[in-house]
Amino acid sequence: MLAGCASTHNSAPIRERAHTASDKVAAGYYRIVPGDTLYKIAFEQGQDTLDLAAWNNIADPDRIRSGDVLRVQPQPKPVVATTRALPATATVETRPLAKSATATPPASKPEPTVPTPPAVVEDAPPDTWSWPLRGPLLARFGDGLSKGIDIAGPRGMPVQAAAAGRVVYAGSGLRGYGKLIIIRHGKTLLSAYAHNARILVSEGQNVARGQAVGEIGDSDTDRVKLHFEIRERGKPVDPLIYLPNAG
């Protein structure tokens, strides 16, 4: 699915290691390696980070351990066997039992009180988006296998955060993306900025809309450009739906 570079960045070092038979995992699972974050793994697998956390009972998405094995595909739903009712062959007449004169109805028990769970406060999605880079549009969402848009620009031009959020990945661990920045916006949205020449932010850092997060380059690609994606619940969506009109 992805192909390319394995350079490193100080904020998310990727250490190479020999692969052995013990590193192999079953289909639908992934072994964490140094430099991974749950957001990076979810992005690579095309899944929602919250789903990965739920499938693996991870309370804090910012805390995962190298060497652990994660489920990265949903658990298959069990097949429930159904039985067909047999037609009745005879009708049996029944009569109600006579009530005892001394019988008293059982005392009714009060229904147990179910506590109301506290309301979950969702992180609000951004109200406003802006272009991460102003330049000619080289590729649109869906062109070939593109999961985002490609924007041209001169090498070293600042790449800006398209919306306010928190940096959840900054490094070179995803093949085909070069020096990559992933920013989380609310609970369900991520934006990604690939092929940077330099990364100017670190993981865990809060950024404002329009803040420079990188510099356009050609890391792991054949020309200077920014590859920009927006993902909703782990799935790529057309960034032009969110970005203001170019005019």
Backbone hydrogen bonds in HBPLUS format (Angstrom, degrees):
<---DONOR---> <-ACCEPTOR-->    atom                        ^
c    i                          cat <-CA-CA->   ^        H-A-AA   ^      H-
h    n   atom  resd res      DA  || num        DHA   H-A  angle D-A-AA Bond
n    s   type  num  typ     dist DA aas  dist angle  dist       angle   num
A0012-ALA N   A0009-HIS O   3.02 MM   3  5.63 147.8  2.13 117.8 126.7     1
A0023-ASP N   A0020-THR O   2.95 MM   3  5.39 153.2  2.02 111.0 119.3     2
A0024-LYS N   A0021-ALA O   3.27 MM   3  5.66 155.3  2.33 108.4 115.0     3
A0029-TYR N   A0026-ALA O   3.11 MM   3  5.74 137.4  2.29 144.7 144.2     4
A0072-VAL N   A0028-GLY O   2.81 MM  44  5.45 167.6  1.83 141.7 145.7     5
A0030-TYR N   A0070-LEU O   2.82 MM  40  5.17 143.6  1.95 144.4 154.8     6
A0070-LEU N   A0030-TYR O   2.70 MM  40  5.17 167.5  1.71 156.1 157.7     7
A0032-ILE N   A0068-ASP O   2.84 MM  36  5.55 168.8  1.85 171.8 172.4     8
A0067-GLY N   A0032-ILE O   2.80 MM  35  5.12 164.0  1.82 128.5 134.0     9
A0036-ASP N   A0033-VAL O   3.11 MM   3  5.85 158.1  2.16 146.6 148.2    10
A0041-ILE N   A0037-THR O   2.99 MM   4  6.31 163.0  2.02 155.7 159.7    11
A0042-ALA N   A0038-LEU O   2.89 MM   4  6.03 163.5  1.92 146.9 151.9    12
A0043-PHE N   A0039-TYR O   2.92 MM   4  6.02 157.4  1.97 145.3 151.6    13
A0044-GLU N   A0040-LYS O   2.97 MM   4  6.16 160.6  2.01 148.2 153.3    14
A0045-GLN N   A0041-ILE O   2.93 MM   4  6.10 150.5  2.01 149.1 157.3    15
A0046-GLY N   A0042-ALA O   2.87 MM   4  5.83 114.0  2.32 139.0 154.3    16
A0047-GLN N   A0042-ALA O   2.88 MM   5  4.83 163.3  1.90 143.5 145.8    17
A0046-GLY N   A0043-PHE O   3.30 MM   3  5.14 150.2  2.39  94.9 103.6    18
A0051-ASP N   A0048-ASP O   3.00 MM   3  5.21 124.3  2.32 101.7 116.1    19
A0052-LEU N   A0048-ASP O   3.10 MM   4  6.54 159.5  2.14 156.3 161.4    20
A0053-ALA N   A0049-THR O   2.97 MM   4  6.25 160.1  2.01 151.0 156.6    21
A0054-ALA N   A0050-LEU O   2.98 MM   4  6.17 153.1  2.05 141.1 148.3    22
A0055-TRP N   A0051-ASP O   2.82 MM   4  6.05 168.4  1.83 161.6 164.1    23
A0056-ASN N   A0052-LEU O   3.12 MM   4  6.17 140.9  2.28 142.5 151.6    24
A0058-ILE N   A0053-ALA O   2.84 MM   5  4.66 169.3  1.85 142.5 145.2    25
A0057-ASN N   A0054-ALA O   3.35 MM   3  5.12 171.2  2.36 102.6 105.2    26
A0063-ARG N   A0060-ASP O   2.91 MM   3  5.55 167.9  1.93 126.5 129.1    27
A0068-ASP N   A0065-ARG O   3.21 MM   3  5.84 163.8  2.24 132.0 136.5    28
A0103-ALA N   A0100-SER O   3.18 MM   3  5.08 154.4  2.25  98.2 106.0    29
A0130-SER N   A0162-ALA O   2.88 MM  32  4.88 146.3  1.99 133.6 143.5    30
A0160-GLN N   A0132-PRO O   2.90 MM  28  4.53 176.2  1.90 136.8 137.4    31
A0152-ALA N   A0136-PRO O   2.92 MM  16  5.38 167.1  1.94 158.7 162.4    32
A0138-LEU N   A0150-ASP O   2.75 MM  12  5.16 150.0  1.84 140.5 148.0    33
A0150-ASP N   A0139-ALA O   3.01 MM  11  4.92 156.5  2.06 130.8 134.9    34
A0143-ASP N   A0140-ARG O   3.10 MM   3  5.63 165.7  2.12 134.1 135.1    35
A0142-GLY N   A0146-SER O   3.05 MM   4  5.07 157.2  2.10 131.6 136.9    36
A0146-SER N   A0143-ASP O   2.95 MM   3  5.34 165.7  1.97 130.2 134.2    37
A0149-ILE N   A0228-PHE O   2.91 MM  79  5.37 157.6  1.96 152.8 157.2    38
A0228-PHE N   A0149-ILE O   2.81 MM  79  5.37 168.9  1.82 165.5 168.6    39
A0151-ILE N   A0226-LEU O   2.83 MM  75  5.14 157.6  1.88 146.8 154.4    40
A0226-LEU N   A0151-ILE O   2.82 MM  75  5.14 161.6  1.85 151.1 157.5    41
A0157-MET N   A0154-PRO O   3.10 MM   3  5.80 157.7  2.15 146.1 145.8    42
A0156-GLY N   A0216-ILE O   2.94 MM  60  5.15 177.8  1.94 147.2 147.7    43
A0216-ILE N   A0157-MET O   2.96 MM  59  5.49 167.1  1.98 155.0 154.9    44
A0159-VAL N   A0214-GLY O   2.81 MM  55  4.99 166.6  1.83 133.5 132.4    45
A0213-VAL N   A0159-VAL O   2.77 MM  54  5.86 167.1  1.78 167.5 170.1    46
A0214-GLY N   A0159-VAL O   3.37 MM  55  4.99 152.0  2.45 136.7 137.2    47
A0161-ALA N   A0211-GLN O   2.85 MM  50  5.51 156.0  1.91 149.3 153.8    48
A0210-GLY N   A0161-ALA O   2.87 MM  49  5.17 172.7  1.88 146.2 148.7    49
A0165-GLY N   A0207-VAL O   3.08 MM  42  5.57 159.4  2.12 146.5 150.4    50
A0207-VAL N   A0165-GLY O   2.86 MM  42  5.57 167.1  1.88 154.0 157.5    51
A0166-ARG N   A0184-ARG O   3.03 MM  18  5.24 152.9  2.11 140.8 148.6    52
A0184-ARG N   A0166-ARG O   2.78 MM  18  5.24 168.6  1.80 154.4 152.2    53
A0167-VAL N   A0205-GLN O   2.86 MM  38  5.39 170.4  1.86 156.7 157.3    54
A0204-GLY N   A0167-VAL O   2.72 MM  37  5.31 172.1  1.72 152.5 151.9    55
A0168-VAL N   A0182-ILE O   2.88 MM  14  5.74 159.3  1.92 149.7 156.8    56
A0169-TYR N   A0182-ILE O   3.35 MM  13  4.99 143.4  2.50 140.6 135.0    57
A0182-ILE N   A0169-TYR O   2.89 MM  13  4.99 161.0  1.92 143.9 143.7    58
A0171-GLY N   A0180-LEU O   3.02 MM   9  5.50 155.9  2.08 153.1 160.0    59
A0180-LEU N   A0171-GLY O   2.76 MM   9  5.50 166.8  1.78 168.8 164.6    60
A0177-TYR N   A0174-LEU O   3.23 MM   3  5.90 159.4  2.28 141.4 141.3    61
A0195-HIS N   A0177-TYR O   2.87 MM  18  5.70 153.2  1.94 156.4 151.6    62
A0196-ASN N   A0179-LYS O   3.13 MM  17  5.08 159.9  2.17 144.8 139.7    63
A0181-ILE N   A0193-TYR O   3.00 MM  12  5.14 149.0  2.10 136.5 146.3    64
A0193-TYR N   A0181-ILE O   2.86 MM  12  5.14 152.9  1.94 150.8 158.5    65
A0183-ILE N   A0191-SER O   2.83 MM   8  5.26 163.8  1.86 156.0 161.6    66
A0191-SER N   A0183-ILE O   2.89 MM   8  5.26 154.2  1.95 148.5 157.0    67
A0185-HIS N   A0189-LEU O   2.82 MM   4  5.11 174.2  1.83 147.5 145.8    68
A0233-ARG N   A0188-THR O   2.79 MM  45  4.97 166.2  1.81 149.0 152.9    69
A0190-LEU N   A0231-ARG O   2.92 MM  41  5.14 146.3  2.04 145.9 153.9    70
A0231-ARG N   A0190-LEU O   2.86 MM  41  5.14 160.3  1.90 143.0 149.1    71
A0192-ALA N   A0229-GLU O   2.86 MM  37  5.01 155.6  1.92 141.0 144.1    72
A0229-GLU N   A0192-ALA O   3.05 MM  37  5.01 157.3  2.10 134.1 140.1    73
A0194-ALA N   A0227-HIS O   2.90 MM  33  5.04 166.3  1.92 150.8 154.9    74
A0197-ALA N   A0215-GLU O   2.64 MM  18  5.45 162.8  1.67 155.5 161.7    75
A0215-GLU N   A0198-ARG O   2.98 MM  17  5.21 143.6  2.12 146.5 145.2    76
A0200-LEU N   A0213-VAL O   2.79 MM  13  4.92 163.4  1.81 131.8 132.2    77
A0205-GLN N   A0202-SER O   3.19 MM   3  5.81 155.2  2.26 138.6 140.2    78
A0211-GLN N   A0208-ALA O   3.05 MM   3  5.42 162.9  2.08 133.2 133.5    79
A0225-LYS N   A0217-GLY O   3.04 MM   8  6.05 156.4  2.10 159.9 152.4    80
A0221-THR N   A0218-ASP O   3.20 MM   3  5.28 144.0  2.33 133.8 123.5    81
A0237-VAL N   A0230-ILE O   2.97 MM   7  5.88 160.8  2.01 169.1 163.4    82
A0232-GLU N   A0235-LYS O   2.87 MM   3  5.31 154.0  1.94 154.2 147.7    83
A0235-LYS N   A0232-GLU O   3.09 MM   3  5.31 164.6  2.11 115.3 115.6    84
A0241-ILE N   A0238-ASP O   3.07 MM   3  5.76 163.7  2.10 120.1 125.1    85
A0242-TYR N   A0239-PRO O   2.93 MM   3  5.48 139.9  2.09 113.5 123.4    86
A0243-LEU N   A0239-PRO O   2.98 MM   4  6.21 162.2  2.01 156.7 162.6    87
